Amino acid sequence: MRLWPRGLRARLLVAFVLVTVLGAGAASWSSARSASDALVVTTQQRITQTMTDQIRAVTPQLTYPPDQATLDRLRAAVGVNTLVTYENLRAGAGGDTGLVTAALRTAVRGGERLVTQRITARDRPWLLIGTPITVTAPDGTQTPSGIEVYSVHDLSGVEQRIDGLTRSAVVTAALALPLAVLLALLAAGSVLRPVRMLRDTARRLAAGDMDARSAPHGADELAELTVTVNEMAGSLQSSMAALRQMQADARRFAADVSHELRTPLSTLTAVVEVLATTADGMAPDARESARLAITETHRLVRLVEDLMEVSRFDTGTARSHVEEVDVAGAVQDCLRARGWLERVEVAAPGEVRLRVDRRRLDVIVANLVGNALRHGAPPVLVRVAASPGQVRLEVTDGGPGLSEQVLPHVFDRFYKADIARTRTPGSGLGLAIALENARLHGGELTAGNASGGGARFVLWLPRNPEVAS
Amino acid sequence: MGHGADGAAAVSRRVRPRVAVVSQDLPQGRSPSVRAARRGHNRRVAAILLIEDDPLVQRGLQLALRRHGHDVRTADTGEDGLREFRSSTPDLVVLDLMLPGIDGLEVCRQIRETGEVPVIMLTARGDDLDVVGGLEAGADDYVVKPAQPSVLDARIRAVLRRSDSSPDGVRVHRDLRIYTTSLTVSRRGEPVPLTPTELRLLLTLSRAPGRVFSRQQLLEVVWEHDYLGDSRLVDNCVQRLRAKIETSQAAPVYVQTVRGFGYRFGPV
C-alpha cells in the first residue's frame, strides 16, 4: 500500500486532515500549556502569600534568640509540613519536611528573600518554599535572625487540573477531525467538479464531438484552465473544419476534373471510330498514328471512368443497384464477355444466388481475373463457394505470388508493383475499385498468397448485406 | 412494304422525302410500327435527331453515326431540338440530358407527349437521377457517356428494329388484339399507340403466354443489351405499357409481375 494516495480527492482529504488536526492540536496544546503555567504560578503565589502572612503574624511575639519552644510555636503557626531551623535547633523535622533539599537550604541561608523550588519526589510534584526571617531593629534596619522556615506543599491537585486541561486540549483536537474531513470533502468537491467537467469535455473531444465545451465558473485557476481548454477545442474544431473543407475541395476537384475530361473524350471516342474504319486505307505512318490515337483514347476513357468511380467512392455518392444474381453465372458472363473463358478455370457449386449490384460484381471479378491474367501466370482459377451467411469468391493464379513489399500496397491507387512496367493495360485503379465495391456491399476483399505460391484474392460478400443505396 | 431494300442505300438525305411519301400512302404513316415494318434490313437508314449542346461532341457523333449509315440532324438546345423535332419528324431522338435552357428530361417528356418516336438518352455513368428521371420521362434506352458510336448505333438499331412480322396474323387476348403482320395493337377496337420498344416487349411476352421472362432475358431480347443491362429499363417500359393496355394498373391482366423472377403475359 502506498503512503501517499494517488487520487486527487484522497490527497486533498489527507492534507486537509493533517493540517487541521496538527493546527488544532498545536493550538490546544499551547493554550493548555499556558493555562497550566498560569495555574502553577497562581497556586505558588497563593501558598507563598499565605505563608508570608502567617510568619509575619507570629514574628512579633517571638523571642530572640529563639529556643526550641519558639521554633515550635512558629512551626505550629505556619502549619503542618513545615520545618523551622535556628542554628542547631529544628522544629517539625520528619514527615514530608524531609523533602527539603540542600540546594534550597543553601539558597535561603545565603539570602534574605523567600525562595521556592519545585521538585518531583515519591511520584508527586512538590512545591518547596524556604524563607529566612529577619529581625527589624527599632531604627528600621533589618538583620537576618538566623531562623529559617521551610514549608513543603503537595502539588498533586494542581497537576491533576493541568492533566484535565491537556486532556481537553486533545479532545478539542480530536473533535476537529470530523470537521476537517467534512471541510476537506467540500473543498475537494468544489475543486474536483470543474476538473471532472474538464475531463468529460476532453473525453468528448477525443471521441470526436467537436462541440464539447465546459462552462467556466468563477475566476480561479480552474476557470482559467476551462477557458483555455475551450479555446483549444475551438481552434481544434476550426482546423478540423478547414481540413475537412480542403478534403472535400480536393475530392470535388478530382470529380470536376474527371467530369470536364469527359466532354472532350466524348468527341474523341466518337471520331476515333471513324478513324478506325478508314485507317486501313491510310499510308503506313498515318495508319499507325491513327491506331495509337485510337488505343490511347480508349485507355484515357477507362482511366477517366475509373477516376470518376473512385471519386464517387470518396465522396460517398457511389450507389448500388441491388438485385438477385447468380454469382456463378455472373462469373461466366464476365469471362465470356471478355473472351477469357479459355484461359480461366471456374469451380462453382452450381447456382449461387445472392443479392448484389450486377455491374459492381462484374467489375470486381473482371479486375481480379484481369489482374491475375496480366501479372500472374496460368492456371488462373476462380472458385465460388457458398455458406449460409456469405458467398466466397477466390481468384488464384500460378505465378510467383505477391512479395512482402507488394502485399500491403496491392489495393493502393496507381500502385505499380513492377516499376519497370509502368504501362500496363489497366488504369492502376482496378484493385482499389474492386475493394471499394466489395465494401459497398458490406463485404471484404483480401490479398495473399496461396499455399502453392501464386497470388490469391478472396472476396467475401454477405448474404444479407446492409447495402448503401 | 417494298421500302426495306432502300435501307441498304448509303447515307442519304433522300430518306426524308421517302418518309413523307410513306406518310401519304398510309393513314398511320407516322406510326413507328409501320415505319419499322418497312425496314426489314439491318442496314436501314434512320433519320436521327441528335440534341447535344457541346458543338464538338455533337459534330463527332454526327460524323460517326453517319458512317454507321444514319441520317443525322442536330440541335444545340432543348428549344431548338423540339423545333427541329416538329419540323423534321425523325425516326429516333438521341438526347443529351445536360442541356442549357429546357433540360433533357423536359424535352423527352414533350417528345413523348407528341408521339411514339423513340428516345435514347446520353447520361453520365453513376448519375442515377438522370437514368431514373429519363426513363420516367419516357426514354426507351440510355447510353453512358462518353458514348461509343458503335454502341450507340447498336442501341439505335435495337430500338428501331421490329420483331419480324409473323404469319399468324392476329393474336387475340380478351380485349386486346395484336396484329403481328401490320404490327399494330388495338384494345376494344381502339388503336393503341405504342413506342417501338413497348411494342417489341408486348410481342415478345405475348408470343408465349404464361411463360415467365426474367428481366435479363427481356433486356437481351427486346433491348439487345449484353448481360449487364439495366433492369430498370424493363420495369419502366412495363409501367408505360401497362398504362396503355391495362384497365387497372394495380391489378394488371396482360403483363403480370412474377415476384423475384420477372414478367409474363397472362395467361388471359
Contacts between the chains, C-beta under 8 A, distances in Angstrom:
chain1	res1	chain2	res2	distance
A	259	B	124	7.5
A	262	B	124	7.2
A	262	B	145	6.0
A	262	B	146	5.9
A	263	B	54	5.5
A	263	B	56	7.9
A	263	B	57	6.2
A	264	B	56	7.3
A	265	B	146	4.6
A	266	B	54	7.3
A	266	B	57	4.4
A	266	B	60	7.1
A	266	B	61	7.7
A	266	B	145	5.5
A	266	B	146	3.9
A	266	B	147	6.6
A	267	B	54	7.6
A	267	B	56	4.5
A	267	B	57	4.9
A	267	B	59	7.5
A	267	B	60	4.1
A	268	B	60	7.5
A	268	B	146	7.6
A	269	B	60	7.7
A	269	B	146	4.2
A	269	B	147	6.8
A	269	B	148	5.7
A	269	B	149	7.7
A	270	B	57	6.9
A	270	B	60	3.3
A	270	B	61	4.7
A	270	B	63	6.9
A	270	B	64	4.6
A	270	B	146	7.7
A	270	B	147	7.2
A	270	B	149	5.5
A	271	B	60	4.6
A	271	B	63	6.2
A	271	B	64	6.6
A	273	B	64	5.2
A	273	B	67	7.5
A	273	B	148	6.8
A	273	B	149	4.7
A	273	B	150	6.1
A	274	B	63	5.4
A	274	B	64	5.3
A	274	B	67	5.4
A	274	B	149	7.8
A	277	B	67	6.2
A	301	B	146	5.8
A	305	B	125	6.7
A	308	B	125	7.1
A	308	B	126	7.0
A	309	B	126	7.3
A	312	B	126	5.5
A	317	B	126	7.5
A	318	B	126	7.2
A	319	B	126	7.1
A	319	B	128	5.4
A	321	B	128	7.7
A	321	B	230	7.5
A	321	B	232	7.5
A	323	B	215	7.8
A	323	B	231	6.0
A	324	B	260	6.6
A	330	B	227	7.8
A	333	B	227	4.1
A	333	B	228	7.9
A	337	B	226	6.3
A	337	B	227	6.6
A	337	B	228	7.9
A	358	B	227	8.0
A	358	B	228	6.3
A	359	B	228	5.4
A	362	B	228	5.9
